[in-house]
Every structure is written in structure tokens, then in C-alpha cells.
């Protein structure tokens, strides 16, 4: 407790010797440093979120759209699993037959007749994989 009191007295004497302009400059500098650190953290977290979406979430969403398990039930969905499709019970098929549009889940705007935005440009040479389409 005595150490804390001495430290506070030392800080008080340091502050009393500085002019208000110096204190304001120090406070502004401290706030700018905090803001820069927060901006860097936000940028880093945004990149991490995009990596998570590209690496994991897009494949899980594609699996759910193809009639597979809901997002989170099957954590590591591979492209060959997406290409094979899923059974009516939501389990991965072992064959490589393409998935029919009848078993694929539809979006609400597709059910009610609204036109959905295209996932990829018509000019692309190769259609996107299921995971890439879900990511987009």
C-alpha cells in the first residue's frame, strides 16, 4: 500500500511540473497510439475472419446447401465430398455422381421468385467449385 502511495505521489509531482500544453500533447499521443493499435488489431482480425471464411465456412455452407449436415456438424468438408454430394439423411455419398438440382436446397428468393445475383461472371472459363460459390 505504501509503495502505491509513493508511486502516486511521484506521478502527481511529475504532472504538476508539466504545462497543460505538454499534458495535452502526451494525452493526444497516447490516444493516437491506442487508435493505431486498435486499427492494426481490426485489420488483423478482418484478415483472420476472411481466412476462416475461405478455408472452413464456405465449404460448410456449400455442404449444407447440397443437402448435407448443417454448418458446424461436419467441420472439415473436402472438395471431393462436395463433388460426391450427400444422401437424404445428410451423410456424404461415396460416389462421384454430380448432385442434382432437386436435392439442392434453394434460397428463399429463389422459392418466392426473386432473381438472385449470379455467383460468378458468365465470362469465366471454369465454373466455381461448391466451396468457392458459397464463399462468394
N, C-alpha and C positions, 0 to 999 in steps of 0.2 A: 504494500500500500504506500509506503514511504517512497519507494522508487517511482511509482506512478505520480505522486505529488511533485517530486523533484523534476520529472520529465515535463509535466505540465507547466511548472514554473519556468523551466528553460524555454519552452515553446512560447510562453507568454512574453518573456523578455526579448526573444528573437522578433516576435511580431510587433512589439512596441517600438523597436528601433527602426522599423521599415516604414517608408512613407506609404500613404494609401495607393499611390500610383504603382509602387513596387508590388504591393499586395495584390492589386488588381491584375497586373501582368502575370504574376505567379498563378493566380487563380485561373486566368484565361488559358495559360499554357497547360495547366493541369487538365482543364476541361477539354482542350483540343486533343491532348494525348489520349484521354479516355474515349473521345469520339473516334479517333483514328483506330484505336484498338477495337472498339465495337464494330466499326466498318470492316476491319480486317476479319473479325470473327464472323460477321454476317456473310461476307464473301466466301469464307472457308466453309461455313455451314451450307450455303447455297450450292457450292460445288459438291459437297458430300451428299446432299439431297438428290442432285441430278445424277450422280454416280449410282446411288441406291435405286433410283427410278429406272435408269438404263440397265443395270445389272440384274436386279431382282424383281421389282414391282411390275415392270412391263410384261415379263414372262408370266407372272402370276395372273395378271389381268387377262392376258391372251388365253391362258388355260381356262379361266372362269368363263370367258366368252365362248369358248369351244365346247362348253358343257362339262368341264372338269370341276375339280373342287374349288370352293370359294377362296378368295385371296387370303393367304396365310395358312391354309391347311396343307398345302404342298409347297415347301419353301424353295426347293431347287428344281425348277422346271427347265428342262433342256429343250433345245430346238427339235431334236428327233422325237421327243414326247409330244410336242405341239404338232409336228407333222403327222404323227400316227393318229392323234385325236384321243377321244375319251369315250368310255362306254356310257350307257344311260344311267348307270349308278355313279358316274363321276370318276371311275378308275381309268388309268392310262391303258390304251389299247396297245397290243404288241405288233399289229400290222402297220404298214406304211400307206394304207389307202388314204386318199385325200378326204378331208372332213366335208360332209355335205352341208348345204346351207340350211337344211331342215333341222339339224341338231344344234346348230349355232344359235346362241342367244341373240336376241335383237334389242336394239336400243329403243327407248320409249318413243323418240321422234320417228323412228322407222315404223313402229307399230301404228302410230297415230297419223302417219302420212307426211310428216315434215321431212324436207330433204336435209340429209346430214352432209356435213362438209366432207370432201374427199380426203382420205388419209394421205395419199401420195399423188403427185402430179401425174397426168396421163402420159407425159413425155418420158417417164422413167423406163429404162430398158428392162429392168428386172423388178417384179413386184416385191414389196417388202415382206419379210417374214412376219409371222404372227406376233412375235415379241416386238418387232420394230413398229408394226402397225399400232399395237397397244401403247407403245411409248409415245408415238406421235399423237 
